[in-house]
């Protein structure tokens, strides 16, 4: 796809003056060191992976891998366990992305003010961002620990002992998914906050002041001035967060490993097990492809809806 | 409070906005909140405003507690002796703080070797990533064309695919090359994996360097290469460092590829080894687990704190521009 660009570039409006033809060659020379590895170890495997979804590839077997057409897909359609995990993945992705965005927006608005503890909040916001996901998972296991954890102890202290006493949040059938969702929100909030905070810099200050002088209250100013300016970034952040969350692995792997009874088995955990515990490479690739397909459709609908909303204004 | 202060503020904060694409130049207070200050502080404090402020501080404190408490709990657990850890009523402050958990952690798992593996993989892949990405980032920043659009598109797309779709073929390819369960294989994956992001950040940093500086050097008779080496490279250096450190942190923290690609215990990286502390369900040895987790997170935390502003600046440069 990129190969066509070189000859055409010289017909583009010449912004770089006379040195252009020589630079073209030089440009290719400069691009190759990064382009080759990306093509060989990123684009290539991706296409290979899509191909694998149509085969019966398995690890450690002697017969040749065969092309099986859509067999994996018809299997997948009937695989209720996979669709369970798919549903869990969607609940998880929505459950994390929406509160994450709202909380991050609130924090960003606060940090945009001139409050005294701002520096501390900014410093703290770095912690979840810089931590390995594995450590975040371990850390929250310590928080949720039925006996030695701070959560149950805090609930006891608040007089909610009936609710908190010795409860194992991560092993309860009803509590496991909400418990991991809280961790997901915590882990991804800082990055969203920082991005939104940067977006707030683009809010026209003059408009804000004018609205303020016209007697617009805080909510009104947010709705008419801040939000329209912030919306593009907010939209991009939400969409990306949704994809990342839907595809996440390490956090839940460490927290529950998909348990109890598959209640937190995200699609990635399912596909990982299928590929590297049971060796079903082809089938796992099919799962990956199904994840891509559904995410793309969801995103397209979401983005189309949002863009249409813009036109209506 | 005074008029001069607010004008000064508005000038300062409008400059980076005008520049738009640039990663935050050193010393430019990009995130100053003069906007709100100028509009609100002119008014006198009224009871209603005081109440608003109180509400804002209450909210901020709530956020601080939410952000900090798991981490504080990790700290607390790491320094508790076993007796306190098995207590049914855990306390925030260890009554008899001890380093025993750290000793235990090193005794139970090969933490030093694992840290060495992580260090090697992260450092080599970060270095290779910026070496490979810098020339292309230069081209992407200076020539706007389909290539740069395709590359930007690829950055976004590559973030969106579930890793399982990439890791299975990678596993098979690396197996064919006898590079499964090999540090070289893992480093190759890390390099390619961090390339899109390195390109994204570095392109922003290059764009922030005024093209005129290079043209001036060219007018003075400096060749292309000479200009790059003596004019562009020094200005790019801080961005290179930030990008390399970010790639380092990402690889240091990475779990999924390392889990799949490395089988021999002596080759595994720190995040993978950490999971070995989590034995069968519920029987984890909490003290050493917390101690090891704390140690594993320190390098990335310190590095990230050092370069956080540059990273967000670089990321946003890409985001705003594209």
Interface residues (C-beta under 8 A of the other chain):
Chain A: X1 X2 X4 X5 X6 X8 X9 X12 X15 X16 X19 X23 X26 X27 X29 X30 X31 X33 X34 X35 X37 X38 X41 X42 X43 X44 X45 X46 X48 X49 X50 X52 X57 X103 X106 X107 X110 X111 X112 X113 X114 X115 X116 X117 X118 X120 X121 X123 X124 X125 X126 X127 X128 X129 X130 X131 X132 X133 X134 X135 X136 X138 X139 X140 X141 X142 X143 X145 X147 X148 X149 X150 X153 X156 X168 X171 X186 X189 X190 X194 X195 X197 X198 X201 X202 X203 X205 X208 X209 X212 X218 X233 X236 X240 X243 X244 X246 X247 X249 X250 X253 X254 X259 X267 X268 X271 X272 X275 X276 X281 X284 X285 X287 X288 X289 X291 X292 X295
Chain B: X10 X13 X16 X17 X30 X31 X33 X34 X35 X36 X37 X38 X39 X40 X41 X52 X56 X57 X59 X60 X61 X63 X64 X66 X67 X68 X69 X70 X71 X73 X74 X76 X77 X85 X86 X87 X88 X89 X90 X92 X131 X132 X133 X135 X136 X137 X138 X139 X142 X143 X144 X145 X146 X147 X150 X151 X154 X158 X159 X160 X161 X162 X163 X164 X165 X166 X167 X168 X169 X170 X172 X173 X188 X189 X191 X192 X193 X195 X196 X199 X224 X249 X252 X253 X254 X255 X256 X260 X270 X271 X274 X275 X277 X278 X281 X282 X284 X286 X289 X290 X293 X294 X296 X297 X300 X301 X303 X304 X305 X308 X312 X315 X316 X319
